[in-house]
């Protein structure tokens, strides 16, 4: 597949910095970051802010240098693309900003929250919670439990009224399998009203079909990802358009994405 403009820029910057963009080698960080303890990194890249599809790659390190693990996987993101979210990185003013209901996936660096699914357990060493029919994620802006997964049996049925995010979509949305397996992306950890809620990595309904703001993938890719995640390695989730990764990878200590995307 031909290189996108963003990837050409990534490769050019990497060459100027004396590293190989195609090898996924990290450049030298210019300042400490809140995710310096990360030894695993999930990197999602898209061609631009408005793209609804992209690539997921896994990286790990034992020292300063990131190395890619496994093959790149195709993913889909928000139907409107992506926008700067609220995570571990410093706020960025240049580019769209994530808002509730905008159909964009949050961009930035984020901690990975609890894994979830329809089964009681999953093949992962990562913290996992089996969902029930009474579990909901609250996407109502003025709710005191906004951006949280709650059990209606504990908070009361009135507290989940108006939410559009049942965690057992198979039971509430005609057998929908998208939340059969996934994990929380810790966007907007302070639960700021209107900044965006209930951001997950989950299964896609069909290859390439966009989401309301999450990152979606095939079930085998999710299974592989969850089997790999290790709490002891403090993994982070990173989503960036190509040109933003090219601009920020050195300062943020991020790996370079592969120059080609999976078909």
C-alpha positions in Angstrom: 0.0 0.0 0.0 1.4 3.5 -0.9 2.6 5.6 2.0 0.2 8.3 3.2 1.4 11.9 3.5 1.5 11.4 7.3 3.6 8.3 7.0 6.0 10.0 4.6 6.4 12.8 7.1 7.0 10.2 9.9 9.7 8.4 7.9 11.3 11.7 7.0 11.5 12.9 10.6 12.7 9.6 11.7 15.5 9.6 9.1 16.5 13.1 10.1 16.7 11.9 13.7 18.8 9.0 12.7 16.4 6.2 13.4 14.5 3.7 11.2 10.8 4.5 10.9 10.2 1.1 9.4 11.7 -0.8 12.4 9.6 0.8 15.0 12.5 2.2 16.9 11.9 4.8 19.6 13.7 8.1 19.4 15.2 9.8 22.5 12.7 11.4 24.8 13.2 15.1 25.5 11.3 15.2 28.9 9.9 12.8 31.5 6.3 11.7 31.0 3.6 10.2 33.2 3.9 6.9 31.3 7.6 6.4 31.7 6.9 3.3 33.7 5.2 1.6 30.6 6.9 -1.5 29.3 4.0 -2.4 27.0 2.3 0.0 24.5 -0.7 -0.4 22.3 -0.4 2.0 19.4 -3.3 2.9 17.2 -2.7 5.2 14.2 -5.0 6.6 11.6 -4.2 8.5 8.3 -5.7 11.8 9.6 -8.2 13.3 12.1 -11.2 12.4 10.0 -10.3 8.8 9.2 -12.5 6.1 10.7 -10.0 3.2 10.1 -6.4 2.6 11.0 -3.9 0.2 12.4 -3.2 -1.3 15.8 0.4 -2.4 16.7 1.8 -3.8 20.0 5.2 -2.7 21.4 7.2 -3.6 24.4 10.6 -2.7 25.9 13.0 -3.6 28.6 15.1 -0.5 28.2 14.7 2.7 26.2 14.0 1.1 22.9 10.5 -0.1 21.8 10.2 -3.2 19.7 7.1 -4.3 17.8 5.4 -7.5 18.9 3.3 -9.5 16.5 1.6 -8.3 13.3 -0.2 -5.0 12.8 -4.0 -5.4 12.9 -6.7 -3.3 11.2 -9.1 -1.4 13.4 -11.9 1.1 13.1 -12.4 4.2 15.3 -15.1 6.8 15.5 -17.5 7.5 12.6 -16.2 11.1 12.6 -12.5 10.1 13.1 -10.6 11.2 16.2 -10.0 14.2 18.4 -7.8 15.1 21.4 -9.0 13.5 24.5 -8.2 13.8 28.2 -5.5 11.4 29.3 -2.0 11.3 30.5 -0.5 13.7 28.0 -0.5 17.4 28.3 -3.5 19.1 26.6 -3.0 19.8 22.9 -4.7 22.9 21.3 -4.0 22.2 17.7 -6.7 19.8 16.4 -10.3 18.8 17.2 -11.2 18.3 20.9 -13.2 15.3 22.1 -16.8 16.1 23.1 -19.7 13.8 24.2 -21.6 12.5 21.2 -19.2 13.9 18.5 -18.5 10.4 17.0 -14.8 10.8 17.5 -12.3 8.5 19.2 -10.1 10.3 21.8 -6.5 10.8 20.8 -3.6 10.8 23.2 -2.0 8.5 25.8 -4.2 6.7 28.2 -4.0 4.1 30.9 -5.8 0.8 30.2 -8.7 0.0 32.5 -10.5 -3.2 33.3 -11.2 -5.8 30.7 -14.8 -6.9 30.3 -17.0 -9.3 28.5 -20.0 -11.5 28.4 -18.3 -14.5 29.9 -17.5 -14.9 33.6 -13.8 -15.1 32.8 -11.3 -14.6 29.9 -7.9 -15.9 28.8 -6.0 -12.9 30.2 -3.8 -11.9 33.2 -5.3 -8.4 33.0 -8.0 -7.5 35.5 -11.3 -8.7 34.0 -15.0 -8.3 34.9 -17.8 -10.4 33.5 -20.7 -8.1 32.7 -24.4 -8.7 33.7 -27.7 -7.5 32.4 -27.7 -4.8 35.1 -24.3 -3.3 34.2 -24.4 0.1 32.4 -21.8 2.7 31.4 -23.3 6.2 32.0 -23.1 8.6 29.1 -25.6 11.2 30.4 -23.7 14.5 30.8 -25.3 15.7 34.0 -25.3 12.4 35.8 -23.3 12.2 39.0 -22.0 8.8 37.8 -21.1 10.0 34.3 -18.4 8.0 32.5 -18.6 5.1 35.0 -19.6 1.5 34.7 -22.2 0.8 37.4 -24.6 -1.9 38.4 -28.2 -0.8 38.4 -28.9 -3.1 41.3 -26.5 -1.0 43.4 -27.1 2.5 42.2 -30.8 2.1 41.4 -32.7 1.8 38.1 -33.4 5.6 38.1 -29.6 6.3 38.0 -29.1 4.5 34.7 -32.1 6.0 33.0 -31.2 7.7 29.7 -27.9 5.9 29.3 -27.3 4.4 25.8 -24.5 2.0 27.0 -25.7 -1.3 28.3 -22.6 -3.5 28.9 -24.6 -6.6 27.9 -25.5 -5.5 24.4 -26.4 -9.1 23.6 -29.2 -8.9 26.0 -30.3 -5.3 25.5 -29.5 -4.7 21.8 -30.7 -7.7 19.8 -27.8 -10.0 20.4 -25.1 -7.4 19.6 -21.7 -9.0 20.1 -19.5 -5.9 20.2 -19.0 -5.9 23.9 -18.4 -9.7 24.1 -14.8 -8.9 24.8 -13.0 -5.6 25.3 -11.4 -3.2 27.8 -11.8 0.3 29.1 -9.6 3.1 27.7 -9.2 5.5 30.6 -10.2 8.7 28.8 -11.5 11.5 30.9 -10.5 9.8 34.2 -11.9 12.8 36.3 -15.3 12.2 34.6 -15.6 15.8 33.4 -19.1 16.4 32.1 -19.4 16.6 28.3 -15.7 15.6 27.7 -16.6 12.2 26.4 -17.6 8.9 28.2 -17.5 5.2 27.9 -14.5 4.8 25.7 -13.6 1.2 25.1 -11.6 -1.1 22.8 -14.1 -3.8 21.7 -15.0 -6.1 18.9 -16.3 -4.7 15.6 -19.7 -5.5 14.2 -18.2 -5.9 10.7 -14.6 -5.3 9.4 -14.0 -1.5 9.1 -17.4 -0.5 10.4 -16.8 2.7 12.5 -17.8 3.2 16.1 -19.4 6.0 18.1 -15.9 6.8 19.5 -14.3 3.5 20.6 -11.6 1.4 18.9 -12.9 -1.8 17.4 -11.2 -4.9 16.0 -11.7 -8.5 15.1 -12.2 -11.0 17.9 -8.8 -12.9 17.3 -7.0 -9.5 17.5 -8.7 -8.7 20.8 -8.0 -12.2 22.2 -4.3 -11.8 21.3 -4.1 -8.4 22.9 -5.7 -9.4 26.1 -3.5 -12.5 26.4 -0.5 -10.2 26.0 -1.3 -7.4 28.5 0.5 -7.6 31.8 -0.2 -5.5 34.8 3.4 -5.7 35.9 4.4 -3.9 32.7 2.1 -0.9 33.1 0.8 -0.8 29.5 -0.7 2.3 27.9 -3.0 2.9 25.0 -2.0 5.5 22.4 -4.1 6.8 19.6 -2.8 9.4 17.2 -3.1 10.4 13.5 0.0 9.8 11.5 1.1 13.4 11.5 0.7 13.8 15.2 2.7 10.8 15.9 5.4 12.2 13.6 5.3 15.5 15.6 5.3 14.0 19.1 6.9 10.6 19.1 10.4 11.9 20.1 9.2 14.2 22.9 6.7 11.6 24.2 9.1 8.6 23.9 6.7 6.7 21.6 7.6 4.1 19.0 7.3 4.8 15.2 4.5 3.0 13.5 5.0 0.6 10.7 5.0 2.4 7.3 2.4 0.1 5.8 -1.1 -0.7 7.0 -2.7 -4.2 7.0 -5.1 -4.9 4.2 
